[in-house]
Amino acid sequence: MPELNLPPAAPSPSTCFLVADDLTGACDAAVHFAARGLRASVPLSPSAPPETAVLAVSTESRALTPPQIRARIRAGFQEYGQIWCP
């Protein structure tokens, strides 16, 4: 993999919650934050979150209908939000 010569990200107390429609998308989004020096995580299930600045989750919703997608996103925020953002 070629080295990215990006300046390091400025430290920030804020966090980022990424929502993707599949695991590949969650990883593809999180890697850009990690390349800038931020700790990024892509959990496979809701659990005690790691010390991380960026949390990317997959809703596994690519083949679903729009109402089903909205329900998955809402459920994801409820599951991860209660654990990660008390």
matplotlib code that plots the C-alpha trace (Angstrom):
import matplotlib.pyplot as plt

x = [0.0, 1.5, 2.3, -0.1, 1.7, -1.2, -0.8, -1.9, -5.4, -5.7, -6.7, -10.3, -12.6, -15.4, -16.2, -17.5, -20.2, -20.3, -23.1, -22.6, -24.8, -22.3, -19.1, -16.9, -18.4, -17.8, -14.2, -13.7, -15.0, -13.1, -9.7, -9.5, -9.8, -7.2, -4.8, -5.0, -4.0, -7.4, -8.2, -11.1, -13.1, -15.5, -17.3, -19.0, -21.7, -22.7, -20.5, -18.4, -16.8, -13.0, -11.3, -11.9, -12.5, -14.3, -16.9, -18.1, -21.0, -22.6, -26.4, -26.2, -29.0, -27.9, -30.7, -33.4, -36.3, -36.1, -38.4, -36.4, -33.2, -34.5, -35.5, -32.0, -30.3, -32.6, -31.9, -28.2, -28.2, -30.2, -27.9, -24.6, -25.7, -26.6, -23.3, -20.9, -22.5, -24.1]
y = [0.0, 3.4, 5.7, 8.6, 11.8, 13.5, 15.9, 14.4, 15.2, 17.8, 16.3, 16.9, 15.8, 15.3, 11.9, 10.6, 8.0, 6.6, 4.5, 2.3, -0.1, -3.0, -4.0, -3.1, 0.4, 0.8, -0.2, 1.9, 5.0, 4.4, 3.9, 7.5, 8.7, 6.1, 7.3, 10.8, 9.4, 9.0, 5.8, 4.2, 1.1, -1.1, -3.3, -6.5, -6.3, -3.8, -4.2, -2.2, 0.3, 0.6, 3.9, 5.4, 8.7, 7.2, 4.4, 3.0, 0.5, -1.5, -1.7, -4.6, -2.9, -2.7, -5.0, -3.6, -1.3, 2.4, 1.8, -1.2, 0.8, 3.6, 1.1, -0.4, 3.0, 3.9, 0.6, 1.1, 4.5, 3.1, 0.1, 2.0, 5.3, 3.9, 2.2, 4.6, 8.0, 7.8]
z = [0.0, -0.9, 2.0, 2.4, 3.2, 5.0, 7.9, 11.3, 12.4, 15.1, 18.4, 19.2, 22.0, 19.4, 18.0, 14.7, 14.2, 10.6, 9.3, 6.2, 4.4, 4.6, 6.4, 3.4, 3.3, 7.1, 6.7, 3.6, 5.5, 8.7, 7.0, 5.9, 9.5, 10.6, 7.9, 9.5, 12.8, 14.5, 16.2, 14.2, 15.0, 13.1, 15.6, 14.4, 17.1, 19.8, 22.8, 25.2, 22.8, 22.5, 23.2, 19.7, 18.0, 15.1, 15.2, 11.8, 11.8, 9.2, 8.9, 6.4, 4.6, 0.9, -0.4, 1.9, 1.0, 2.2, 5.2, 6.2, 5.8, 8.0, 10.7, 10.6, 10.9, 13.8, 15.6, 15.1, 16.7, 19.6, 20.1, 19.7, 21.0, 24.4, 24.7, 23.0, 23.7, 27.2]

ax = plt.figure().add_subplot(projection="3d")
ax.plot(x, y, z, "-o")
ax.set_aspect("equal")
plt.show()
